[in-house]
């Protein structure tokens, strides 16, 4: 029997629960930090949601500088701009506040601050020599799970490519999931981030390096998304739905942080890099089509997905049950207003498909897809998603 071993990656501390943000003070004080670089975006600063974080830092006399330049798809330029502010203010730790974009931008800043060089040097798997500057990741969306993963996605604006940086050194020292911070999400963002979480769980569950640990997390995440995402979209003040979606996102993060992802993400990264599109929406549009492709080799996995999504597939073959699962994914996506196809996404051109497919095949996320695809097959999936 061939010897195999698996790493298991998670933040040392995660704080969860409604209004749990203030509890980070008890963890920061013993660490002796002096000044934080807070990485966020302009919207969260403008609506003053970030004040909930700065109030906590003020109470424990920890200084901070704010970088609010994280774009929806954070770029190399964003990382460089944030790094400059960190160095000018002599910050000794980083706090990200927001969704996946501020978290990823903060990871890029913290990684380069500790290791030197350029963020482009770390594209790929475990390219850094040492851990990033300490990062505390405060989450305000229920989708990317970037607050607790070792994944960092940065757009190289010169190549129009999203770089996948997968490195255990980018794991936060503290992750915070406070459902009270999610209430500010509008329905469209709730929908997109929720489908991102579903994609994480599905891809991790069918991954070639899935384990019993990741399977448990993935299936529970899928069950929670199926049960609570539409409720959260329909009523953003439904705190039970909001809190259950924080658990769904986190469980999906556990799953893909350790089992990795697949072609949905490898292909979605190219759409984001080319057209600057919302990541969760790209995932949602591609998920059923990639699932059709993957169900040909792992139909029994999709049959289990159908069950946890509440579908009665008793007596059906694995292939027919898989079709039920994929139909359920499409139904959920449509019910929360996700675009039906790539043709509805801003800027998409069918003529770009060959280049998108070539780049997707280079993305590290595709390595654990249950079936390895050819250039022609990836192009076919993109076309099926139009």
Secondary structure, 3 states (H helix, E strand, C coil): CCCCCCCCCCCCEEEECCCCHHHHHHHHHHHCCCEEEEECEHHHHHCCCCHHHHHHHHHCCCEEEEECECCCCCEHHHHHHHHHHHHHCCCCEEEEEECHHHHHHHHHHHHHHHHCCCHHHHCEECCCCCCCCCEEEEECCCCCCCCCCCEEEEEECCCCEEEEEECHHHCCCEEEECHHHHHHCCHHHHHHHHHHHHHHHHHHHHCCCCCHHHHHHHHHHHHHHHHHHHHHHHCCCCHHHHHHHHHHHHHHHHHHHHHCCCHHHHHHHHHHHHHCCCHHHHHHHHHHHHHHHHCCCCHHHHHHHHHHCCCCCCCCCHHHHHHHHHHHHHHHHHHCCCCCCHHHCCCCCHHHHHHHHHHHCCCHHHHHCCCCCCHHHHHHHHHHCC
